[in-house]
Amino acid sequence: MIDIKEIMSILPHRYPFLLVDRVIELVPEQKAVGIKNVTMNEPFFQGHFPGNPVMPGVLIVEAMAQVAGVLAFKSGMEGTGVLFLSIEKVKFRKPITPGDQIKFEVQVVHRRGGVWRFSGIAKVDEKVATEAEFTAMVTK
């Protein structure tokens, strides 16, 4: 298990944009599983949407990418960060709301040098809430 302190030593993100609480499974160069506990205290719920809090889809995909970033760094990637190159085939199947625990399952699809392609799903109660494919590049 990779706890929040170790995640913070790997990723440059900080509150309120660090969106992964822990990584519970990791196989270098293959896959990672991360967790986020969603609470009403998240700053985005103030405006998205008052009276009907729903986690923004872009943040769900960002959290998925942060799990992928941990996977890439733990796979020996060298650099200081990771930037999106593309986000494709995104589907939002179920809203994520306060009280949910999101389980992100990310897999490496392809890797060439500092460019990585991932597929990922975000689940709540073992039901798929979001799925996406994305490509990212290591920054120096």
Secondary structure, DSSP 8 states (H G I E B T S, - for coil): -B-HHHHHHH----TTS----EEEEEETTTEEEEEEE--TT-GGGGTS-TTS----HHHHHHHHHHHHHHHHHHTT--SSEEEEEEEEEEEE-S---TT-EEEEEEEEEEEETTEEEEEEEEEETTEEEEEEEEEEEEE-
